[in-house]
């Protein structure tokens, strides 16, 4: 026969309204129940000392429950991490920081003009600084659209010597808090950072501006996060058919990310195609995959639906023809082999390709081939100059299918009298005919045929429609997709 203790009912009645103030996760509710069930049964109502002890134990159980709830409620990163589990690309760096106990609580709470700024979670390592910031109004509701960072409101990061090493910005991402972050292209080397907020204005768009003082400052010790950093030297060298040599250098593993470094060097023939500083205008395309050829993530691919965990990238000129590249990812396999695959690269080169046409004869579209690129001219028109003046300039309207990149190409225009004009670009572009299982196929589509919105080459300073117009591509952003190299890492 089970024994029913009236005091148990009394304790539960006490706990009930308290627990209703918060939403207890199942694991927390189970912990409370287990704590209560583990208490010894009361055998005598006269044992007041035992009763007091059981009340104390119940209170402790409640405090533990509330404390646990504080860990799992907004605006904590724990809540964000739980939601990230349902996404295709979880933030492994934040989860790793949580596992290692590197989530800081600076206890920031600043009140002014009826608004309260709160910061309870910050994660920092040499890769990045991430923090959750909330702004509560008089009713205690989080206002997600009241704070905007810019000239008047800033959150800066300083190293141990007081040097400014970064400025945080809001990534958006969630309505539960302002998701503030700063990425470091070079691993931060300091034992301490100071995060300073200068928040003096609230209100965005058409909202009424509220001036006040929500400034804050706090320090974070970086020693423990720094101690988790490991460097792995890499080996692997390859020379492409058109004269670029790629050397893998090292991997730096940090708490929130992995930095991958490599160097490239152009031979004399490649440098001759890119004189002056053209050779510095480069981009690399590569991806990582496991040994079952399953993609881990990619950089600059011509592939539909590719995996992307790149946080930041950077490159520096080491010497003439030689560059150092660094890419920081959220994750690269640590305890299993995987493959680096070079898919291609692009580089600005001297071109000189030319085509001419008579605007009056463009009653029907006319196509031109420029190297492997195709442009279909559909008309010309006079439009307001993009320089900000009230003058007009000629716009050449076309749709393009480009096998080469278009970031660094450079065009000039010549009228019937041979006068030269600069050319600027205006319009939308995107990848077409890319494949989900191939990193190199497809082309760049210039203009949007579905919206009847052609791309425009603006002929700057040409304020009339000439009898004939010539367009010369002086520089092509040449895309090479013929490398054939991969190397297994972590063997």
Secondary structure, 3 states (H helix, E strand, C coil): CCCCCHHHHHHHHHHHHHHCCCCCCHHHHHHHHHHHHCCCCCCCCCCHHHHHHHHHHHHHHHHHHHHHHHHHCCCCHHHHHHHHCCCCCCCHHHHHHHHCCCEECCCEEEEECCEEEEEEEEEECCCEEEEEEEEECCCCCECCCCCCCCCCCEEEEECCCCCEEEECEECCCCCCCEEEEEECCCCCCCCEEEEEEECCEECCCCCCCEECCCCEEEEEECHHHHHCCEEEECCCEEECCCCEEEEEEEEEECCCCEEEEEEEEECHHHHHHCCCCHHHCEEEEEEEEECCCCEEEEECCCECCCCCCEEEEEEEEEECCEEEEEEEECCCCCCCCEEEEEEEEEEEEEEEEEEEECHHHCCCCEEEEECCEEEEEEEEEEEECCCCCCCEEEEEEEEEEECCEEEEEEEEEECCCCCEEEEEEECCEEEECCECCCCCCCEEEECECCCCECEEEEECCCCCCCCCEEEEEEEEEEEECCCCEEEEECC
